[in-house]
Amino acid sequence: MKVNNFRNIHFQQPFLWVAILFVAAFTGAILYRQTIALHQRQAKVALLGAQVMPFDLERTTHHFEALQDGGLQTVVVDNPVEVEQVKLIQQHLQKETAKFQAGDFSDPAAIHGDTMPGLKHLMSGYRDLQVEYTPLPDGGQIRYTAQHPNLVSALHDWFAAQRSDHGHHAR
């Protein structure tokens, strides 16, 4: 009796290893396709971003910091001597702040798409969203503040989507 059990175990082991290898290969293929899709999305966003943002994405970095009452979006030059890039960042963020204060989120929609997480809620709730621009020596920042938890959540979703979409251009 013990001999039969021993033979069954040895007979089943190759099938177990084949099953494990199949699952691993299948999972790897899925992860590979997702990685390729993410890189393609980021390349598309960089291309569209260059049409909306006047500064050079390769010479600047976006920071999206979720805060308890909203968030802080900062764009800075990677090299402090890039005076022209600083000016372009500041002009762009001033313009975007005025548009966001009026409920116009068309530029992020043009870059990231109309279905970007959080975007529709920000557009409909813009009156309850405080948006303030501040210049920085190496760029500029926009501070978003909201009292409504749903609006704060939408802003955090929006920031997360931008971090993902901008890839190595964002943190």
C-alpha positions as CSV (number, residue, x, y, z in Angstrom):
1,M,0.0,0.0,0.0
2,K,2.8,2.4,0.9
3,V,4.5,1.6,-2.5
4,N,1.4,2.7,-4.4
5,N,1.1,6.0,-2.5
6,F,4.8,6.6,-3.2
7,R,4.4,6.0,-6.9
8,N,1.3,8.3,-7.1
9,I,3.3,11.1,-5.5
10,H,6.1,10.7,-7.9
11,F,3.8,10.4,-10.8
12,Q,1.9,13.6,-9.9
13,Q,5.0,15.8,-9.2
14,P,5.8,16.5,-12.9
15,F,2.2,17.6,-13.5
16,L,2.4,19.9,-10.5
17,W,5.6,21.5,-11.7
18,V,4.2,21.9,-15.2
19,A,1.1,23.6,-13.7
20,I,3.3,25.9,-11.6
21,L,5.4,26.8,-14.6
22,F,2.3,27.5,-16.7
23,V,0.8,29.8,-14.0
24,A,4.1,31.6,-13.7
25,A,4.5,32.1,-17.4
26,F,0.9,33.3,-17.8
27,T,1.3,35.7,-14.9
28,G,4.6,37.0,-16.4
29,A,2.9,37.5,-19.8
30,I,0.1,39.6,-18.2
31,L,2.5,41.7,-16.2
32,Y,4.6,42.3,-19.3
33,R,1.6,43.4,-21.3
34,Q,0.5,45.8,-18.5
35,T,4.0,47.3,-18.3
36,I,4.1,47.8,-22.1
37,A,0.6,49.4,-21.9
38,L,1.7,51.7,-19.1
39,H,4.8,52.8,-21.0
40,Q,2.7,53.5,-24.1
41,R,0.3,55.5,-22.1
42,Q,3.1,57.6,-20.5
43,A,4.6,58.2,-24.0
44,K,1.2,59.4,-25.3
45,V,0.8,61.7,-22.2
46,A,4.3,63.2,-22.7
47,L,3.4,63.9,-26.4
48,L,0.1,65.5,-25.5
49,G,1.6,67.3,-22.6
50,A,4.1,69.0,-24.8
51,Q,1.2,70.5,-26.8
52,V,-0.3,71.9,-23.6
53,M,2.6,72.7,-21.3
54,P,5.2,75.1,-22.7
55,F,8.1,73.9,-20.6
56,D,10.2,70.9,-21.3
57,L,9.1,67.7,-19.5
58,E,12.6,66.3,-19.8
59,R,14.1,69.2,-17.9
60,T,11.4,69.5,-15.2
61,T,9.7,67.4,-12.6
62,H,6.0,67.4,-11.4
63,H,5.3,66.7,-7.7
64,F,1.8,65.7,-6.6
65,E,1.5,65.7,-2.8
66,A,-1.9,64.6,-1.4
67,L,-2.7,66.5,1.8
68,Q,-5.4,66.0,4.3
69,D,-7.4,69.0,3.1
70,G,-6.5,68.8,-0.6
71,G,-3.1,68.7,-2.3
72,L,0.0,70.5,-3.5
73,Q,1.1,70.3,-7.2
74,T,4.6,71.6,-7.7
75,V,6.6,71.8,-11.0
76,V,10.3,72.6,-10.7
77,V,13.3,72.6,-13.0
78,D,15.8,69.8,-12.6
79,N,18.7,72.2,-13.1
80,P,18.4,75.5,-11.2
81,V,20.2,77.5,-14.0
82,E,17.2,76.8,-16.3
83,V,15.9,80.4,-16.0
84,E,13.8,80.2,-19.1
85,Q,12.1,76.9,-18.0
86,V,11.3,78.5,-14.6
87,K,9.6,81.4,-16.4
88,L,7.6,79.0,-18.6
89,I,6.5,76.9,-15.6
90,Q,5.4,80.0,-13.7
91,Q,3.4,81.4,-16.7
92,H,1.7,78.0,-17.2
93,L,0.8,77.4,-13.6
94,Q,-0.6,80.9,-13.3
95,K,-2.8,80.3,-16.3
96,E,-3.9,76.9,-15.1
97,T,-4.8,78.3,-11.7
98,A,-7.1,80.9,-13.2
99,K,-8.7,78.3,-15.4
100,F,-9.2,75.8,-12.5
101,Q,-10.7,78.6,-10.4
102,A,-13.3,79.1,-13.2
103,G,-14.0,75.3,-13.4
104,D,-12.0,74.9,-16.6
105,F,-10.0,71.6,-16.5
106,S,-9.7,71.3,-20.3
107,D,-5.9,71.2,-20.3
108,P,-5.6,68.2,-18.0
109,A,-8.5,66.5,-19.9
110,A,-6.6,67.2,-23.2
111,I,-3.5,65.5,-21.8
112,H,-5.0,62.7,-19.7
113,G,-8.4,62.2,-21.2
114,D,-12.0,63.1,-20.1
115,T,-12.3,59.9,-18.0
116,M,-9.3,60.8,-15.8
117,P,-10.0,59.7,-12.2
118,G,-11.3,62.6,-10.1
119,L,-11.6,65.0,-13.0
120,K,-15.4,65.2,-13.4
121,H,-15.9,65.6,-9.7
122,L,-13.3,68.5,-9.6
123,M,-15.1,70.1,-12.6
124,S,-18.5,69.9,-11.0
125,G,-17.2,70.9,-7.5
126,Y,-14.8,73.7,-8.5
127,R,-16.8,76.3,-6.5
128,D,-15.9,74.4,-3.3
129,L,-12.2,74.1,-4.3
130,Q,-9.7,76.8,-3.4
131,V,-6.9,77.0,-5.9
132,E,-3.9,79.2,-5.2
133,Y,-0.7,79.7,-7.2
134,T,2.7,80.5,-5.6
135,P,5.9,81.1,-7.6
136,L,9.0,79.3,-6.4
137,P,12.6,80.2,-7.2
138,D,12.9,76.9,-9.3
139,G,9.3,76.8,-10.6
140,G,5.9,77.1,-9.1
141,Q,3.1,75.4,-7.2
142,I,-0.6,75.2,-7.0
143,R,-2.3,74.5,-3.6
144,Y,-5.7,72.9,-3.7
145,T,-7.9,73.1,-0.6
146,A,-11.4,71.6,-0.1
147,Q,-13.7,71.1,2.9
148,H,-15.7,68.3,1.4
149,P,-14.2,64.9,1.8
150,N,-15.5,63.7,-1.6
151,L,-13.7,66.6,-3.3
152,V,-10.5,65.9,-1.4
153,S,-10.8,62.3,-2.4
154,A,-11.3,63.3,-6.1
155,L,-8.3,65.5,-5.9
156,H,-6.2,62.6,-4.5
157,D,-7.4,60.3,-7.3
158,W,-6.6,63.0,-9.8
159,F,-3.1,63.4,-8.4
160,A,-2.5,59.6,-8.4
161,A,-3.5,59.4,-12.0
162,Q,-1.2,62.3,-13.0
163,R,1.8,60.6,-11.1
164,S,1.1,57.4,-13.0
165,D,0.6,59.0,-16.4
166,H,3.6,61.3,-16.2
167,G,5.9,58.4,-15.2
168,H,9.5,59.5,-14.7
169,H,8.5,63.1,-15.1
170,A,6.5,63.1,-11.8
171,R,6.8,62.1,-8.2
